[in-house]
């Protein structure tokens, strides 16, 4: 249970807030690079960490991210013209380059004025189908993270984004919550691997009901009815990772899923190829981004972004166009035991319903919760976030930025292992309690060279 003060610290992300200042010390995956598909295409507007920004690609293909409102008279640069190496405001014609320098100011003939004024700008990098922005103080940029999926060719990348109207923490906690897999996502599991599953006293027949439901990544499902996994969490230089250990029908085997959080945005979930990313837009909205390298067998190439801008009416705010519509819950199918949750569309839509999408109160108060041992990874995330804000206020660096935080070989893994195998790990941590204990060898998140893994959980060989 969090105090009201700590809950507020976690949820507020704007400039000057404790958590907002922490989140600004990392490269933020802020927009899809495919929304700026070619030089001199129209700019896009987006909000991230409570700041309204505009991104554009100049004639040489370079990305620029500027404050949305023109430094002259506050007109929105989202409606500006991208031409000949810069972005021109349509109000008075001031023109800016990717670094915010003024190239032209037609209504002022004094060149000294042009030299002393700059449009607000931020460093930006393009990788993995995304535009990454650094919003922290100048000169504090950390090394740019390089994830394995960033190395895939553009036509081998699948990037998807949904815009949620709720606080980011509710969604990020869901990414790290392993025990809801065998409850909320029973319909998805049935579409992937049909068959009966037990949830407490409820026996779900497990016949496929929603053909659109697909399990992200490998699609290997969940070969266990154990809905109270043992959780072992361990801090690492890149953030933290945890093992969810489940009993299987074979008493000699356990099923382990290891998830790694590259603090604070990027989660590598056991059983998936790629990552899920949660980005705060403001206190009441966020983006849920999925990035995956490679294609499923037989699937056509899928380009990133929203398609050719020449073939559609231009939407200057593409993120808002991806607002997630909630499906109607099918209570008839639930009553007939054809569906467990009655929510079509797969995991994202099922998650959205329980995470507070569309509620009047879009920021959840955690002061009345009652956590159990299966919630240990969620508790670890909250602890790490609160501690990060306190560290930064004390003049110390938050986690995931120091030596050894190489993300290049970071991966998550599922594995079935012998229950009697020697165990390795920290010996419980927040995964302690009645079902606590360290994870088996042979399942884990692998870090990069120089100790990037930050712990003793090793990937399957």
C-alpha positions as CSV (number, residue, x, y, z in Angstrom):
1,X,0.0,0.0,0.0
2,X,1.3,3.4,-0.9
3,X,0.8,6.6,1.0
4,X,-1.2,9.4,-0.8
5,X,2.0,11.4,-0.9
6,X,4.1,8.7,-2.6
7,X,1.2,7.8,-5.0
8,X,1.1,11.5,-6.1
9,X,4.8,11.5,-6.6
10,X,4.6,8.5,-8.8
11,X,1.8,9.7,-11.0
12,X,2.7,13.3,-11.7
13,X,5.1,13.6,-14.6
14,X,5.1,17.3,-15.6
15,X,8.1,19.7,-15.5
16,X,9.3,20.3,-11.9
17,X,7.6,17.3,-10.4
18,X,9.8,14.7,-8.6
19,X,8.9,11.9,-11.0
20,X,8.8,14.1,-14.0
21,X,12.4,15.1,-13.3
22,X,13.4,11.5,-12.9
23,X,11.8,10.4,-16.2
24,X,13.4,13.3,-18.0
25,X,16.9,11.8,-17.3
26,X,16.3,9.0,-19.8
27,X,15.8,8.9,-23.5
28,X,12.1,8.9,-24.0
29,X,10.5,6.9,-26.9
30,X,8.2,9.8,-27.8
31,X,6.8,9.2,-31.3
32,X,6.9,6.8,-34.3
33,X,9.5,7.6,-36.8
34,X,7.2,6.3,-39.5
35,X,4.9,9.3,-38.9
36,X,7.7,11.4,-40.5
37,X,8.3,9.1,-43.5
38,X,10.5,11.3,-45.7
39,X,12.3,14.7,-45.9
40,X,10.1,17.8,-45.8
41,X,6.9,15.8,-45.0
42,X,4.5,17.6,-42.7
43,X,5.4,17.9,-39.0
44,X,3.6,16.1,-36.2
45,X,2.6,17.3,-32.7
46,X,2.7,15.2,-29.6
47,X,2.7,15.6,-25.8
48,X,5.2,13.8,-23.6
49,X,5.8,14.3,-19.9
50,X,3.3,17.1,-19.9
51,X,5.2,19.1,-22.6
52,X,3.6,19.9,-26.0
53,X,6.2,19.4,-28.7
54,X,6.5,19.3,-32.5
55,X,8.7,17.0,-34.6
56,X,9.8,17.4,-38.2
57,X,12.2,15.9,-40.7
58,X,14.2,18.5,-42.7
59,X,15.3,18.4,-46.3
60,X,18.4,16.3,-45.4
61,X,16.3,13.8,-43.4
62,X,17.4,15.0,-40.0
63,X,14.9,14.9,-37.2
64,X,14.2,18.0,-35.0
65,X,12.0,18.3,-31.9
66,X,11.0,21.8,-30.9
67,X,8.6,23.3,-28.4
68,X,5.2,23.5,-30.1
69,X,4.5,27.2,-29.6
70,X,6.5,29.6,-31.6
71,X,8.8,31.8,-29.5
72,X,7.5,34.9,-31.4
73,X,3.8,35.0,-30.6
74,X,2.9,31.5,-29.5
75,X,1.4,30.1,-32.7
76,X,1.4,26.3,-33.0
77,X,4.3,25.1,-35.1
78,X,2.3,21.9,-35.8
79,X,0.6,23.8,-38.6
80,X,3.9,25.1,-39.9
81,X,5.6,24.5,-43.3
82,X,8.6,22.2,-43.6
83,X,10.8,23.6,-46.3
84,X,14.5,24.0,-47.4
85,X,16.1,22.8,-44.2
86,X,13.7,24.2,-41.6
87,X,10.2,24.6,-40.1
88,X,8.4,27.8,-40.9
89,X,5.7,29.2,-38.6
90,X,2.7,30.2,-40.8
91,X,1.8,33.1,-38.5
92,X,4.6,35.5,-39.3
93,X,7.0,33.3,-41.3
94,X,9.8,32.8,-38.7
95,X,11.8,29.7,-39.7
96,X,13.7,27.4,-37.4
97,X,16.3,24.6,-38.0
98,X,16.3,21.2,-36.1
99,X,18.3,22.8,-33.2
100,X,15.9,25.7,-32.8
101,X,18.1,28.3,-34.4
102,X,16.2,31.0,-36.3
103,X,17.0,30.9,-40.0
104,X,14.6,33.7,-41.1
105,X,12.4,36.3,-39.4
106,X,10.7,38.3,-42.3
107,X,9.1,40.8,-40.0
108,X,12.4,41.9,-38.4
109,X,15.4,43.3,-40.3
110,X,17.8,43.4,-37.3
111,X,20.1,40.4,-37.6
112,X,21.1,40.8,-33.9
113,X,17.6,39.9,-32.8
114,X,17.7,36.7,-34.8
115,X,21.0,35.7,-33.2
116,X,20.0,36.1,-29.6
117,X,16.6,34.2,-29.7
118,X,16.3,30.4,-30.0
119,X,13.2,28.2,-30.2
120,X,13.1,25.6,-27.5
121,X,14.6,22.4,-28.8
122,X,15.6,18.9,-27.5
123,X,18.1,16.3,-28.6
124,X,16.4,13.5,-30.7
125,X,17.6,10.1,-32.0
126,X,16.0,7.7,-34.4
127,X,16.2,3.9,-33.6
128,X,14.0,0.9,-33.7
129,X,11.2,2.6,-35.6
130,X,10.9,5.3,-32.9
131,X,11.9,8.9,-32.3
132,X,13.7,9.2,-28.9
133,X,13.9,12.6,-27.2
134,X,16.0,13.7,-24.2
135,X,14.1,16.2,-22.1
136,X,16.5,16.5,-19.2
137,X,18.9,19.4,-18.4
138,X,21.4,20.2,-21.2
139,X,24.6,18.3,-20.8
140,X,23.2,15.4,-18.8
141,X,22.3,13.1,-21.7
142,X,23.1,9.5,-20.9
143,X,24.5,7.0,-23.4
144,X,21.8,6.1,-25.9
145,X,20.4,2.7,-25.2
146,X,20.8,0.1,-27.9
147,X,18.3,-2.8,-27.7
148,X,18.6,-6.0,-29.8
149,X,15.4,-5.3,-31.7
150,X,16.9,-1.9,-32.9
151,X,19.2,-3.8,-35.2
152,X,16.5,-5.2,-37.4
153,X,15.9,-3.6,-40.9
154,X,13.0,-1.2,-41.1
155,X,10.8,-3.6,-43.1
156,X,11.4,-6.3,-40.5
157,X,10.2,-4.1,-37.6
158,X,6.6,-4.1,-36.3
159,X,5.7,-1.0,-34.3
160,X,2.3,-0.5,-32.9
161,X,0.9,2.2,-30.6
162,X,-2.3,2.8,-28.7
163,X,-3.2,5.9,-26.8
164,X,-4.7,5.3,-23.3
165,X,-6.6,7.9,-21.4
166,X,-5.3,7.0,-18.0
167,X,-2.1,7.5,-15.9
168,X,1.0,5.7,-17.2
169,X,1.7,3.9,-14.0
170,X,-1.5,1.8,-14.2
171,X,-0.4,0.5,-17.6
172,X,3.3,-0.1,-16.7
173,X,2.3,-2.0,-13.6
174,X,0.2,-4.3,-15.8
175,X,3.2,-5.0,-18.0
176,X,5.0,-6.4,-14.9
177,X,2.1,-8.3,-13.4
178,X,2.5,-11.9,-14.1
179,X,-0.3,-13.4,-12.1
180,X,-3.1,-11.9,-14.2
181,X,-2.1,-13.9,-17.3
182,X,-4.1,-17.0,-16.2
183,X,-7.2,-15.0,-15.3
184,X,-7.8,-11.9,-17.4
185,X,-6.2,-13.4,-20.6
186,X,-8.0,-16.8,-20.5
187,X,-9.7,-16.0,-23.8
188,X,-6.3,-15.2,-25.5
189,X,-4.8,-18.4,-24.1
190,X,-7.8,-20.3,-25.5
191,X,-7.2,-18.9,-28.9
192,X,-3.6,-19.9,-28.7
193,X,-3.8,-23.3,-27.1
194,X,-7.4,-24.5,-26.6
195,X,-8.2,-26.6,-23.6
196,X,-9.8,-26.4,-20.1
197,X,-8.1,-24.3,-17.5
198,X,-8.8,-24.0,-13.8
199,X,-9.2,-20.6,-12.0
200,X,-9.9,-21.3,-8.4
201,X,-13.2,-23.2,-8.4
202,X,-14.1,-22.0,-11.9
203,X,-13.4,-24.4,-14.8
204,X,-13.1,-22.6,-18.1
205,X,-13.7,-24.9,-21.1
206,X,-11.1,-23.0,-23.1
207,X,-12.7,-23.3,-26.6
208,X,-11.6,-20.5,-28.9
209,X,-14.1,-17.7,-28.8
210,X,-12.3,-14.6,-30.3
211,X,-10.2,-15.5,-33.4
212,X,-8.6,-12.0,-33.3
213,X,-7.0,-12.7,-29.9
214,X,-3.3,-13.6,-30.3
215,X,-0.7,-13.9,-27.6
216,X,2.1,-11.4,-28.3
217,X,5.6,-12.8,-29.3
218,X,6.2,-16.5,-29.4
219,X,2.6,-17.5,-28.8
220,X,3.8,-20.4,-26.6
221,X,1.0,-19.8,-24.1
222,X,1.1,-20.7,-20.5
223,X,1.6,-24.4,-19.7
224,X,0.4,-24.0,-16.1
225,X,-2.8,-23.4,-14.2
226,X,-0.8,-22.1,-11.3
227,X,-2.3,-18.6,-10.7
228,X,-0.1,-17.7,-7.7
229,X,3.4,-17.7,-9.2
230,X,6.3,-17.4,-6.9
231,X,8.0,-14.0,-7.7
232,X,11.7,-13.3,-7.2
233,X,12.8,-9.8,-8.1
234,X,16.3,-8.5,-8.3
235,X,17.7,-5.0,-8.9
236,X,20.2,-4.7,-11.8
237,X,22.2,-1.9,-13.4
238,X,19.5,-1.6,-16.1
239,X,16.6,-1.5,-13.7
240,X,15.3,-4.8,-12.4
241,X,14.2,-8.3,-13.5
242,X,12.1,-10.9,-11.9
243,X,11.2,-14.6,-12.3
244,X,7.6,-15.8,-12.1
245,X,7.8,-19.5,-11.1
246,X,4.8,-21.7,-11.6
247,X,4.0,-25.3,-10.7
248,X,3.1,-27.6,-13.7
249,X,1.0,-30.8,-13.9
250,X,4.3,-32.6,-13.8
251,X,5.6,-32.3,-10.2
252,X,9.1,-32.7,-11.5
253,X,8.9,-29.5,-13.6
254,X,8.3,-25.9,-13.0
255,X,7.5,-23.2,-15.6
256,X,9.5,-20.0,-15.3
257,X,8.9,-16.7,-17.1
258,X,11.5,-14.0,-16.6
259,X,10.7,-10.3,-17.3
260,X,13.2,-7.5,-17.4
261,X,12.5,-3.8,-17.0
262,X,14.9,-1.4,-18.7
263,X,14.1,1.4,-16.3
264,X,11.8,3.2,-16.6
265,X,9.9,2.7,-19.9
266,X,10.9,-0.5,-21.6
267,X,9.7,-4.0,-20.4
268,X,10.9,-7.2,-22.0
269,X,8.3,-9.8,-21.1
270,X,9.1,-13.5,-20.9
271,X,7.8,-15.3,-24.0
272,X,7.7,-12.3,-26.3
273,X,10.1,-11.1,-29.0
274,X,10.8,-7.4,-28.6
275,X,9.4,-5.1,-25.9
276,X,6.4,-3.2,-24.6
277,X,6.9,0.5,-23.8
278,X,4.7,2.7,-21.7
279,X,5.3,6.5,-22.2
280,X,3.5,9.1,-20.0
281,X,1.9,11.9,-22.1
282,X,0.6,13.7,-19.1
283,X,-1.0,12.8,-15.8
284,X,-4.1,11.4,-17.5
285,X,-2.9,9.8,-20.7
286,X,-0.1,7.6,-22.0
287,X,1.0,5.6,-25.0
288,X,1.4,1.8,-25.0
289,X,4.0,0.9,-27.7
290,X,4.9,-2.5,-28.9
291,X,8.1,-3.1,-30.8
292,X,9.1,-6.4,-32.3
293,X,11.9,-7.4,-34.6
294,X,11.0,-9.9,-37.3
295,X,7.7,-11.1,-38.6
296,X,5.7,-14.2,-37.9
297,X,6.1,-16.9,-40.6
298,X,4.0,-16.0,-43.7
299,X,3.1,-12.5,-42.5
300,X,3.7,-9.6,-44.9
301,X,6.2,-6.9,-44.2
302,X,4.7,-4.2,-42.0
303,X,6.2,-0.7,-42.2
304,X,6.3,1.4,-39.1
305,X,4.1,4.5,-38.6
306,X,0.8,5.3,-40.2
307,X,1.5,4.7,-43.9
308,X,2.3,7.2,-46.6
309,X,1.2,10.8,-45.8
310,X,0.6,11.4,-49.4
311,X,-2.1,8.9,-49.5
312,X,-4.2,10.2,-46.6
313,X,-5.6,13.3,-45.1
314,X,-2.8,14.5,-42.8
315,X,-3.5,14.3,-39.1
316,X,-1.1,16.6,-37.2
317,X,-1.6,14.7,-34.0
318,X,-1.2,11.0,-34.9
319,X,-1.0,9.8,-31.3
320,X,-4.5,11.1,-30.6
321,X,-5.7,9.3,-33.7
322,X,-4.7,6.0,-32.0
323,X,-7.0,6.5,-29.0
324,X,-8.0,3.0,-27.9
325,X,-11.8,2.4,-28.4
326,X,-13.1,0.1,-25.7
327,X,-15.2,-2.9,-27.0
328,X,-18.6,-3.8,-25.5
329,X,-18.4,-6.6,-23.0
330,X,-20.2,-9.7,-24.2
331,X,-22.1,-10.8,-21.1
332,X,-24.1,-13.4,-23.0
333,X,-20.9,-15.2,-24.0
334,X,-19.6,-15.0,-20.4
335,X,-22.8,-16.5,-19.0
336,X,-22.5,-19.4,-21.5
337,X,-18.8,-19.9,-20.5
338,X,-17.8,-19.3,-24.1
339,X,-15.7,-16.4,-22.9
340,X,-14.1,-15.6,-19.5
341,X,-13.8,-11.8,-19.7
342,X,-16.2,-11.0,-22.6
343,X,-13.7,-8.6,-24.1
344,X,-12.8,-9.1,-27.8
345,X,-9.5,-7.9,-29.4
346,X,-6.9,-9.7,-27.2
347,X,-4.6,-8.7,-24.4
348,X,-4.5,-5.0,-25.0
349,X,-8.2,-4.5,-24.9
350,X,-8.6,-6.8,-21.9
351,X,-5.8,-4.9,-20.1
352,X,-7.3,-1.6,-20.9
353,X,-10.6,-2.4,-19.3
354,X,-9.1,-3.2,-15.9
355,X,-6.4,-0.5,-16.0
356,X,-8.9,2.3,-15.9
357,X,-9.2,3.4,-19.5
358,X,-12.2,5.6,-19.9
359,X,-13.0,6.0,-16.2
360,X,-13.9,9.3,-14.8
361,X,-11.0,9.1,-12.4
362,X,-8.0,8.4,-14.6
363,X,-5.4,8.4,-11.9
364,X,-5.7,5.5,-9.5
365,X,-5.2,5.9,-5.8
366,X,-3.3,3.0,-4.3
367,X,-3.9,3.7,-0.7
368,X,-6.6,1.0,-0.2
369,X,-4.9,-1.9,-1.9
370,X,-4.0,-5.2,-0.4
371,X,-1.0,-6.7,-2.2
372,X,-0.1,-10.4,-2.0
373,X,3.2,-12.2,-2.8
374,X,2.3,-12.5,-6.5
375,X,2.3,-8.7,-6.7
376,X,6.0,-8.5,-5.7
377,X,7.2,-7.2,-9.1
378,X,4.6,-4.4,-9.0
379,X,5.8,-3.5,-5.5
380,X,9.4,-3.5,-6.7
381,X,8.6,-1.1,-9.5
382,X,6.9,1.3,-7.2
383,X,9.8,1.1,-4.7
384,X,12.3,1.8,-7.4
385,X,10.4,4.8,-8.8
386,X,9.9,6.4,-5.4
387,X,13.6,5.7,-4.5
388,X,14.7,7.2,-7.8
389,X,12.9,10.5,-7.1
390,X,14.5,10.7,-3.7
391,X,18.0,9.9,-5.1
392,X,17.7,12.6,-7.8
393,X,16.5,15.2,-5.2
394,X,19.6,14.2,-3.1
395,X,21.9,14.9,-6.1
396,X,22.4,11.2,-7.0
397,X,21.9,9.5,-10.3
398,X,18.7,7.4,-10.7
399,X,19.1,3.7,-11.7
400,X,19.8,2.4,-15.2
401,X,22.2,5.1,-16.2
402,X,25.5,4.1,-14.7
403,X,28.3,1.7,-15.5
404,X,27.2,-1.8,-16.6
405,X,23.8,-0.7,-17.9
406,X,24.4,-2.1,-21.4
407,X,21.1,-3.0,-23.0
408,X,22.5,-4.6,-26.1
409,X,22.0,-8.2,-25.0
410,X,19.0,-7.7,-22.7
411,X,16.3,-10.3,-23.3
412,X,13.5,-12.0,-21.4
413,X,12.9,-15.7,-21.4
414,X,10.4,-18.5,-20.6
415,X,11.6,-21.9,-19.7
416,X,10.4,-25.2,-18.3
417,X,13.1,-26.5,-15.9
418,X,13.5,-29.4,-13.4
419,X,11.9,-28.5,-10.1
420,X,14.9,-30.2,-8.3
421,X,17.5,-28.1,-10.0
422,X,19.9,-26.0,-7.8
423,X,18.5,-22.5,-7.3
424,X,20.3,-19.2,-8.0
425,X,19.4,-15.6,-7.3
426,X,19.0,-13.2,-4.4
427,X,17.1,-15.6,-2.1
428,X,13.7,-14.0,-2.2
429,X,13.8,-10.2,-1.9
430,X,10.3,-8.9,-2.5
431,X,9.4,-12.3,-3.7
432,X,9.5,-13.7,-0.2
433,X,6.6,-14.8,1.9
434,X,4.7,-18.0,1.8
435,X,5.6,-18.7,-1.8
436,X,8.9,-16.8,-2.1
437,X,12.3,-18.2,-3.0
438,X,15.0,-17.8,-5.6
439,X,14.5,-18.7,-9.3
440,X,15.9,-21.9,-10.9
441,X,19.1,-21.7,-12.9
442,X,18.5,-21.6,-16.7
443,X,15.9,-18.8,-16.8
444,X,16.6,-15.1,-16.7
445,X,17.4,-11.8,-18.3
446,X,20.8,-11.6,-19.8
447,X,22.7,-8.4,-19.5
448,X,25.4,-7.0,-21.7
449,X,29.1,-7.1,-21.4
450,X,30.7,-5.7,-18.2
451,X,28.0,-6.8,-15.9
452,X,25.0,-5.5,-17.8
453,X,22.8,-8.2,-16.4
454,X,23.4,-6.9,-13.0
455,X,22.4,-10.1,-11.2
456,X,22.7,-13.9,-11.1
457,X,19.7,-14.8,-13.3
458,X,21.1,-16.4,-16.4
459,X,19.4,-16.8,-19.8
460,X,18.7,-20.3,-21.1
461,X,21.6,-21.6,-23.3
